[in-house]
Amino acid sequence: MINVKKGSAHSLQQTDKLGVVSGTIIAGALVSFDHATNVANATDASKIVGFAINNSTDSDVIGAGNKLGGYLLDGGSIIETDQFDAAIVKGDTIGVGTGGTAGKAVVWTTGPVVGICVEKGNALMGSTTTSVIAIKLKA
């Protein structure tokens, strides 16, 4: 799940970056784009990092030739996501997960900094409440 709390909301047609999907990606996950414009769950600091705006199985993605859009780090937006490690608290510097947490926001230890956690709480998705964090993106 991804929600733009501050900044420009994007659709697949208005996205910052498009890439051909590699693997299963969930909306709100941190993704990386390589120079061949493939997109996957983020683990590599040498690639462009952003947030997936759709699930890789959404009909919009499949209909676009398995192309998934990303919301890139712009230095001003605040993005809300449910794809995060539970250890994060408000004020933590956010980084990119690796291994079993690939694609998830984690407390930064090394690699690219995504931003700062400005809020941790719950959001209503339909009739279900889910835990979310809000991240002020770095440039």
C-alpha positions in Angstrom: 0.0 0.0 0.0 1.3 3.4 -0.8 -0.3 6.8 0.0 1.1 10.2 -0.9 0.6 12.4 2.2 2.5 15.4 0.8 3.6 15.7 -2.8 2.2 14.7 -6.2 0.1 11.6 -6.4 1.1 9.5 -9.4 -0.6 7.0 -11.6 1.1 4.5 -13.9 0.9 7.1 -16.7 2.4 9.9 -14.5 5.1 8.0 -12.8 8.7 9.2 -12.3 10.2 6.1 -13.7 9.0 2.9 -15.4 10.6 -0.5 -15.5 10.0 -4.0 -16.6 9.0 -6.1 -13.5 11.4 -8.6 -12.1 9.8 -10.8 -9.4 6.8 -10.1 -7.2 6.5 -6.5 -6.0 3.9 -5.0 -3.7 2.7 -1.4 -3.9 4.6 0.7 -1.4 7.7 -1.5 -1.5 11.0 0.1 -2.1 12.2 -0.7 -5.6 15.3 -0.2 -7.6 15.7 0.6 -11.3 18.8 -0.6 -13.1 20.3 1.0 -16.2 18.4 -1.4 -18.4 15.2 -0.1 -16.9 14.3 -3.3 -15.0 12.6 -2.9 -11.7 12.9 -5.2 -8.6 12.6 -5.1 -4.9 15.4 -2.7 -3.7 18.6 -4.2 -2.3 21.3 -2.5 -4.3 22.7 1.0 -3.4 24.1 1.5 -6.9 20.6 1.6 -8.5 17.9 4.3 -8.5 15.6 3.8 -5.6 11.9 4.7 -5.3 8.5 3.3 -4.2 6.3 0.9 -6.3 3.0 2.6 -7.0 1.2 -0.7 -8.0 1.4 -4.4 -7.3 3.3 -6.3 -10.0 0.1 -8.4 -10.5 -2.2 -5.4 -11.1 -4.0 -5.4 -14.4 -2.5 -1.9 -15.2 1.0 -3.3 -14.9 0.3 -6.4 -16.9 -1.6 -4.4 -19.6 1.4 -2.1 -19.9 3.7 -5.0 -20.8 4.7 -5.8 -17.2 5.9 -2.2 -16.6 5.7 -1.0 -13.1 6.0 2.7 -12.0 8.1 4.1 -9.3 7.8 7.3 -7.1 11.4 8.5 -6.8 13.0 10.2 -3.8 12.4 13.9 -4.4 13.4 15.6 -1.1 10.0 17.0 -0.3 7.2 14.4 -0.5 5.9 12.3 2.4 5.0 8.8 1.5 3.0 6.4 3.7 3.7 2.7 3.2 2.8 -0.6 5.0 6.0 -2.2 3.6 8.3 -1.7 6.6 10.2 -3.5 9.4 8.3 -3.3 12.7 11.4 -2.0 14.6 11.1 1.4 13.0 10.1 4.3 15.3 9.4 8.0 14.6 12.6 9.8 14.0 14.5 6.8 12.6 16.6 7.3 9.4 15.2 4.9 6.9 17.2 2.6 4.6 16.6 -0.3 2.2 16.2 -3.8 3.5 18.2 -6.7 2.2 17.8 -10.5 2.3 14.5 -11.4 3.9 13.5 -7.7 4.1 14.3 -6.8 0.5 11.9 -4.1 -0.7 11.0 -3.1 2.9 11.9 0.1 4.7 14.2 -0.6 7.5 16.2 1.3 10.1 19.2 2.6 8.1 22.6 1.0 8.8 24.3 1.1 5.4 23.5 1.9 1.7 21.1 4.5 0.4 19.1 6.7 2.8 15.5 6.9 1.8 14.4 9.5 4.3 13.2 10.0 7.9 10.2 8.3 9.6 7.9 11.2 10.6 5.0 9.2 11.7 4.1 5.6 12.7 0.5 4.5 13.2 -2.5 3.0 11.5 -4.4 3.6 8.3 -7.7 2.4 7.1 -7.7 0.4 3.9 -11.3 -0.4 2.9 -12.6 -2.0 6.1 -9.2 -3.1 7.4 -6.8 -1.2 9.6 -3.1 -1.7 8.8 0.1 -0.4 10.3 1.9 2.2 8.3 4.8 4.6 8.5 5.2 8.0 6.9 8.6 8.8 5.4 9.8 12.3 4.5 11.9 11.5 1.4 15.4 12.7 0.9 16.6 14.0 -2.4 
